[in-house]
Amino acid sequence: MIRRWRYIILFMLISLAAQAADEKPVPDVVGAAALKSTSVATPVLSTGSYIQVILGLVFVVLLIFFLAWLVRRIGRLQSVMGGSMKMLGGLSLGQRERALLVQVGETQMLLGVAPGSVRTLHVFDKPVVTASPAPAAESFADKLNAVLKQKAGA
């Protein structure tokens, strides 16, 4: 989260610097008339520059969401098209240790996964679990409604 704000602030500073570079230079004329004509105060940031910065930020945020969606979508396609290797299930055994049931072709294996190592714990002769698609995950809204109904009934 903090890293995103750094990029947003950096983008704003770059756009302000680009706007400052586009301004016309003040002529080097010595004299009272030149001082009077150049002493008019102009705003550093105009409404147009604020709108430009806001639209730029909105574009960047939308681009981030689009790329996240695209990466998720491509990840799903690769796992579906992956072929003969499937992860059937997993169980957390500790903070960093897991036991995974993996199917490669027709063989199912129980793997122990820890930081820096993967070990085969058991290779099953007969399939333990049939590779069926996982049930659709219940959404947060559904879970929240179920909890609210339980509290309302109590």
PyRosetta script that sets phi, psi and omega in degrees:
from pyrosetta import init, pose_from_sequence

init()
pose = pose_from_sequence("MIRRWRYIILFMLISLAAQAADEKPVPDVVGAAALKSTSVATPVLSTGSYIQVILGLVFVVLLIFFLAWLVRRIGRLQSVMGGSMKMLGGLSLGQRERALLVQVGETQMLLGVAPGSVRTLHVFDKPVVTASPAPAAESFADKLNAVLKQKAGA")
pose.set_psi(1, -44.2)
pose.set_omega(1, -179.6)
pose.set_phi(2, -65.9)
pose.set_psi(2, -37.1)
pose.set_omega(2, -179.4)
pose.set_phi(3, -62.4)
pose.set_psi(3, -38.0)
pose.set_omega(3, 178.2)
pose.set_phi(4, -63.0)
pose.set_psi(4, -42.9)
pose.set_omega(4, -179.7)
pose.set_phi(5, -63.9)
pose.set_psi(5, -34.7)
pose.set_omega(5, 176.4)
pose.set_phi(6, -60.2)
pose.set_psi(6, -43.8)
pose.set_omega(6, 179.8)
pose.set_phi(7, -66.5)
pose.set_psi(7, -38.0)
pose.set_omega(7, 178.9)
pose.set_phi(8, -64.8)
pose.set_psi(8, -45.4)
pose.set_omega(8, 179.4)
pose.set_phi(9, -64.8)
pose.set_psi(9, -40.9)
pose.set_omega(9, 177.8)
pose.set_phi(10, -61.6)
pose.set_psi(10, -42.3)
pose.set_omega(10, 178.0)
pose.set_phi(11, -61.6)
pose.set_psi(11, -42.8)
pose.set_omega(11, 179.6)
pose.set_phi(12, -64.2)
pose.set_psi(12, -42.6)
pose.set_omega(12, -179.8)
pose.set_phi(13, -65.1)
pose.set_psi(13, -39.1)
pose.set_omega(13, 179.1)
pose.set_phi(14, -66.2)
pose.set_psi(14, -41.6)
pose.set_omega(14, 179.6)
pose.set_phi(15, -67.2)
pose.set_psi(15, -35.6)
pose.set_omega(15, 176.4)
pose.set_phi(16, -67.6)
pose.set_psi(16, -39.3)
pose.set_omega(16, 178.0)
pose.set_phi(17, -65.6)
pose.set_psi(17, -38.4)
pose.set_omega(17, 178.2)
pose.set_phi(18, -66.0)
pose.set_psi(18, -37.8)
pose.set_omega(18, 178.2)
pose.set_phi(19, -67.8)
pose.set_psi(19, -39.7)
pose.set_omega(19, 179.1)
pose.set_phi(20, -65.4)
pose.set_psi(20, -34.2)
pose.set_omega(20, 179.0)
pose.set_phi(21, -71.1)
pose.set_psi(21, -25.7)
pose.set_omega(21, -179.9)
pose.set_phi(22, -78.7)
pose.set_psi(22, -16.0)
pose.set_omega(22, -178.6)
pose.set_phi(23, -69.0)
pose.set_psi(23, 150.4)
pose.set_omega(23, -179.1)
pose.set_phi(24, -74.8)
pose.set_psi(24, 140.6)
pose.set_omega(24, 178.9)
pose.set_phi(25, -73.0)
pose.set_psi(25, 152.1)
pose.set_omega(25, 178.6)
pose.set_phi(26, -80.5)
pose.set_psi(26, 130.4)
pose.set_omega(26, -179.1)
pose.set_phi(27, -67.1)
pose.set_psi(27, 149.8)
pose.set_omega(27, 179.7)
pose.set_phi(28, -91.0)
pose.set_psi(28, 73.7)
pose.set_omega(28, 179.2)
pose.set_phi(29, -113.1)
pose.set_psi(29, 127.9)
pose.set_omega(29, 179.8)
pose.set_phi(30, -95.7)
pose.set_psi(30, 133.7)
pose.set_omega(30, 178.0)
pose.set_phi(31, 147.4)
pose.set_psi(31, 161.9)
pose.set_omega(31, -177.6)
pose.set_phi(32, -67.4)
pose.set_psi(32, -37.7)
pose.set_omega(32, -179.3)
pose.set_phi(33, -65.3)
pose.set_psi(33, -38.3)
pose.set_omega(33, 179.4)
pose.set_phi(34, -67.9)
pose.set_psi(34, -38.1)
pose.set_omega(34, 178.8)
pose.set_phi(35, -66.5)
pose.set_psi(35, -39.1)
pose.set_omega(35, 179.9)
pose.set_phi(36, -67.1)
pose.set_psi(36, -39.8)
pose.set_omega(36, -177.5)
pose.set_phi(37, -74.1)
pose.set_psi(37, -28.1)
pose.set_omega(37, -179.6)
pose.set_phi(38, -94.6)
pose.set_psi(38, -3.9)
pose.set_omega(38, -177.4)
pose.set_phi(39, -84.3)
pose.set_psi(39, 1.9)
pose.set_omega(39, 177.7)
pose.set_phi(40, -71.5)
pose.set_psi(40, 125.0)
pose.set_omega(40, -177.7)
pose.set_phi(41, -78.6)
pose.set_psi(41, 126.5)
pose.set_omega(41, 176.0)
pose.set_phi(42, -111.5)
pose.set_psi(42, 140.7)
pose.set_omega(42, -179.5)
pose.set_phi(43, -66.2)
pose.set_psi(43, 139.9)
pose.set_omega(43, 179.7)
pose.set_phi(44, -69.4)
pose.set_psi(44, -42.8)
pose.set_omega(44, 179.5)
pose.set_phi(45, -115.9)
pose.set_psi(45, 121.9)
pose.set_omega(45, 177.7)
pose.set_phi(46, -96.7)
pose.set_psi(46, 173.2)
pose.set_omega(46, 178.9)
pose.set_phi(47, -62.0)
pose.set_psi(47, -37.8)
pose.set_omega(47, 179.3)
pose.set_phi(48, -61.6)
pose.set_psi(48, -37.7)
pose.set_omega(48, 179.8)
pose.set_phi(49, -70.9)
pose.set_psi(49, -35.9)
pose.set_omega(49, 175.7)
pose.set_phi(50, -62.8)
pose.set_psi(50, -43.9)
pose.set_omega(50, 179.2)
pose.set_phi(51, -62.9)
pose.set_psi(51, -40.3)
pose.set_omega(51, 179.3)
pose.set_phi(52, -63.0)
pose.set_psi(52, -42.7)
pose.set_omega(52, -179.9)
pose.set_phi(53, -66.2)
pose.set_psi(53, -43.6)
pose.set_omega(53, -179.1)
pose.set_phi(54, -64.4)
pose.set_psi(54, -44.2)
pose.set_omega(54, 178.6)
pose.set_phi(55, -64.0)
pose.set_psi(55, -37.8)
pose.set_omega(55, 176.7)
pose.set_phi(56, -63.0)
pose.set_psi(56, -42.6)
pose.set_omega(56, 178.8)
pose.set_phi(57, -65.4)
pose.set_psi(57, -41.9)
pose.set_omega(57, 178.4)
pose.set_phi(58, -62.3)
pose.set_psi(58, -42.1)
pose.set_omega(58, 178.6)
pose.set_phi(59, -61.5)
pose.set_psi(59, -44.3)
pose.set_omega(59, -179.0)
pose.set_phi(60, -65.0)
pose.set_psi(60, -42.5)
pose.set_omega(60, 179.7)
pose.set_phi(61, -64.0)
pose.set_psi(61, -44.3)
pose.set_omega(61, 177.7)
pose.set_phi(62, -63.1)
pose.set_psi(62, -37.7)
pose.set_omega(62, 177.9)
pose.set_phi(63, -64.2)
pose.set_psi(63, -39.3)
pose.set_omega(63, 178.3)
pose.set_phi(64, -63.5)
pose.set_psi(64, -45.9)
pose.set_omega(64, 179.0)
pose.set_phi(65, -63.7)
pose.set_psi(65, -40.5)
pose.set_omega(65, 179.4)
pose.set_phi(66, -64.0)
pose.set_psi(66, -44.0)
pose.set_omega(66, -179.9)
pose.set_phi(67, -66.2)
pose.set_psi(67, -37.5)
pose.set_omega(67, 177.0)
pose.set_phi(68, -63.7)
pose.set_psi(68, -42.8)
pose.set_omega(68, 177.7)
pose.set_phi(69, -62.5)
pose.set_psi(69, -42.7)
pose.set_omega(69, -178.6)
pose.set_phi(70, -64.2)
pose.set_psi(70, -42.3)
pose.set_omega(70, 179.3)
pose.set_phi(71, -64.1)
pose.set_psi(71, -41.8)
pose.set_omega(71, 177.4)
pose.set_phi(72, -62.6)
pose.set_psi(72, -42.1)
pose.set_omega(72, -178.2)
pose.set_phi(73, -66.1)
pose.set_psi(73, -44.1)
pose.set_omega(73, 179.4)
pose.set_phi(74, -65.8)
pose.set_psi(74, -37.6)
pose.set_omega(74, 178.0)
pose.set_phi(75, -61.8)
pose.set_psi(75, -40.3)
pose.set_omega(75, 178.1)
pose.set_phi(76, -66.5)
pose.set_psi(76, -41.3)
pose.set_omega(76, -179.1)
pose.set_phi(77, -64.4)
pose.set_psi(77, -39.8)
pose.set_omega(77, 179.8)
pose.set_phi(78, -66.9)
pose.set_psi(78, -36.8)
pose.set_omega(78, -179.9)
pose.set_phi(79, -71.0)
pose.set_psi(79, -33.9)
pose.set_omega(79, 177.8)
pose.set_phi(80, -71.8)
pose.set_psi(80, -40.4)
pose.set_omega(80, -177.6)
pose.set_phi(81, -85.4)
pose.set_psi(81, -0.9)
pose.set_omega(81, -175.1)
pose.set_phi(82, -57.5)
pose.set_psi(82, -29.2)
pose.set_omega(82, 175.0)
pose.set_phi(83, 99.0)
pose.set_psi(83, -122.1)
pose.set_omega(83, -165.4)
pose.set_phi(84, -86.5)
pose.set_psi(84, -5.0)
pose.set_omega(84, -177.3)
pose.set_phi(85, -110.3)
pose.set_psi(85, 124.9)
pose.set_omega(85, -177.5)
pose.set_phi(86, -137.8)
pose.set_psi(86, 143.8)
pose.set_omega(86, 173.0)
pose.set_phi(87, -96.1)
pose.set_psi(87, 118.0)
pose.set_omega(87, -175.5)
pose.set_phi(88, -89.3)
pose.set_psi(88, -25.6)
pose.set_omega(88, -179.3)
pose.set_phi(89, 180.0)
pose.set_psi(89, 169.0)
pose.set_omega(89, 179.7)
pose.set_phi(90, -154.3)
pose.set_psi(90, 158.6)
pose.set_omega(90, -179.8)
pose.set_phi(91, -142.9)
pose.set_psi(91, 129.4)
pose.set_omega(91, 178.6)
pose.set_phi(92, -79.5)
pose.set_psi(92, 128.6)
pose.set_omega(92, -178.6)
pose.set_phi(93, -105.1)
pose.set_psi(93, -11.5)
pose.set_omega(93, -179.4)
pose.set_phi(94, -173.4)
pose.set_psi(94, -164.1)
pose.set_omega(94, -179.7)
pose.set_phi(95, -65.4)
pose.set_psi(95, -37.8)
pose.set_omega(95, -174.9)
pose.set_phi(96, -127.2)
pose.set_psi(96, 5.4)
pose.set_omega(96, -178.3)
pose.set_phi(97, -109.4)
pose.set_psi(97, 140.9)
pose.set_omega(97, 179.1)
pose.set_phi(98, -139.4)
pose.set_psi(98, 152.4)
pose.set_omega(98, 170.3)
pose.set_phi(99, -111.8)
pose.set_psi(99, 126.6)
pose.set_omega(99, -177.1)
pose.set_phi(100, -120.3)
pose.set_psi(100, 139.1)
pose.set_omega(100, 173.6)
pose.set_phi(101, -102.6)
pose.set_psi(101, 116.2)
pose.set_omega(101, -174.4)
pose.set_phi(102, -120.4)
pose.set_psi(102, 140.0)
pose.set_omega(102, 175.2)
pose.set_phi(103, -113.2)
pose.set_psi(103, 124.5)
pose.set_omega(103, 175.9)
pose.set_phi(104, -119.5)
pose.set_psi(104, 108.7)
pose.set_omega(104, -174.9)
pose.set_phi(105, 66.9)
pose.set_psi(105, -118.2)
pose.set_omega(105, 178.6)
pose.set_phi(106, -103.5)
pose.set_psi(106, -2.3)
pose.set_omega(106, -176.7)
pose.set_phi(107, -96.7)
pose.set_psi(107, 134.4)
pose.set_omega(107, 175.3)
pose.set_phi(108, -110.6)
pose.set_psi(108, 136.7)
pose.set_omega(108, -177.7)
pose.set_phi(109, -130.2)
pose.set_psi(109, 145.7)
pose.set_omega(109, 173.4)
pose.set_phi(110, -101.2)
pose.set_psi(110, 119.5)
pose.set_omega(110, -176.8)
pose.set_phi(111, -112.1)
pose.set_psi(111, 142.6)
pose.set_omega(111, 171.6)
pose.set_phi(112, -102.4)
pose.set_psi(112, 123.1)
pose.set_omega(112, -176.2)
pose.set_phi(113, -118.4)
pose.set_psi(113, 125.6)
pose.set_omega(113, 176.5)
pose.set_phi(114, -136.1)
pose.set_psi(114, 165.7)
pose.set_omega(114, 179.4)
pose.set_phi(115, -57.6)
pose.set_psi(115, 119.4)
pose.set_omega(115, 176.8)
pose.set_phi(116, 85.9)
pose.set_psi(116, 0.4)
pose.set_omega(116, 179.5)
pose.set_phi(117, -152.3)
pose.set_psi(117, 146.3)
pose.set_omega(117, 173.3)
pose.set_phi(118, -132.0)
pose.set_psi(118, 124.7)
pose.set_omega(118, -178.0)
pose.set_phi(119, -126.9)
pose.set_psi(119, 143.6)
pose.set_omega(119, 175.8)
pose.set_phi(120, -81.0)
pose.set_psi(120, 118.3)
pose.set_omega(120, 179.6)
pose.set_phi(121, -89.5)
pose.set_psi(121, -38.0)
pose.set_omega(121, -179.7)
pose.set_phi(122, -161.7)
pose.set_psi(122, 142.4)
pose.set_omega(122, 173.3)
pose.set_phi(123, -111.6)
pose.set_psi(123, 121.4)
pose.set_omega(123, -176.1)
pose.set_phi(124, -84.8)
pose.set_psi(124, 137.8)
pose.set_omega(124, 177.0)
pose.set_phi(125, -73.4)
pose.set_psi(125, -44.5)
pose.set_omega(125, 178.3)
pose.set_phi(126, -110.2)
pose.set_psi(126, 146.4)
pose.set_omega(126, 178.4)
pose.set_phi(127, -59.8)
pose.set_psi(127, 130.3)
pose.set_omega(127, 179.6)
pose.set_phi(128, -82.9)
pose.set_psi(128, -41.4)
pose.set_omega(128, -177.7)
pose.set_phi(129, -126.6)
pose.set_psi(129, 136.5)
pose.set_omega(129, 174.2)
pose.set_phi(130, -80.5)
pose.set_psi(130, 140.4)
pose.set_omega(130, -176.8)
pose.set_phi(131, -79.7)
pose.set_psi(131, 84.5)
pose.set_omega(131, 176.0)
pose.set_phi(132, -107.5)
pose.set_psi(132, 153.8)
pose.set_omega(132, -180.0)
pose.set_phi(133, -62.9)
pose.set_psi(133, 141.7)
pose.set_omega(133, -179.2)
pose.set_phi(134, -67.3)
pose.set_psi(134, 145.8)
pose.set_omega(134, 177.2)
pose.set_phi(135, -63.5)
pose.set_psi(135, 151.4)
pose.set_omega(135, -178.3)
pose.set_phi(136, -61.9)
pose.set_psi(136, 134.6)
pose.set_omega(136, -179.5)
pose.set_phi(137, -69.0)
pose.set_psi(137, 139.9)
pose.set_omega(137, 179.5)
pose.set_phi(138, -73.7)
pose.set_psi(138, 134.1)
pose.set_omega(138, -176.8)
pose.set_phi(139, -75.2)
pose.set_psi(139, 164.1)
pose.set_omega(139, 179.5)
pose.set_phi(140, -61.8)
pose.set_psi(140, -39.9)
pose.set_omega(140, -179.0)
pose.set_phi(141, -62.5)
pose.set_psi(141, -40.4)
pose.set_omega(141, 178.3)
pose.set_phi(142, -64.1)
pose.set_psi(142, -43.5)
pose.set_omega(142, 178.7)
pose.set_phi(143, -63.6)
pose.set_psi(143, -41.9)
pose.set_omega(143, 179.6)
pose.set_phi(144, -63.8)
pose.set_psi(144, -43.1)
pose.set_omega(144, 178.0)
pose.set_phi(145, -62.0)
pose.set_psi(145, -39.8)
pose.set_omega(145, 178.9)
pose.set_phi(146, -63.6)
pose.set_psi(146, -41.7)
pose.set_omega(146, 179.5)
pose.set_phi(147, -66.8)
pose.set_psi(147, -41.6)
pose.set_omega(147, 179.6)
pose.set_phi(148, -65.0)
pose.set_psi(148, -37.9)
pose.set_omega(148, 178.0)
pose.set_phi(149, -66.2)
pose.set_psi(149, -37.6)
pose.set_omega(149, 177.3)
pose.set_phi(150, -64.1)
pose.set_psi(150, -42.5)
pose.set_omega(150, -179.7)
pose.set_phi(151, -69.2)
pose.set_psi(151, -35.9)
pose.set_omega(151, 179.3)
pose.set_phi(152, -68.5)
pose.set_psi(152, -35.2)
pose.set_omega(152, -179.7)
pose.set_phi(153, -74.7)
pose.set_psi(153, -24.4)
pose.set_omega(153, -176.8)
pose.set_phi(154, -83.8)
pose.dump_pdb("model.pdb")
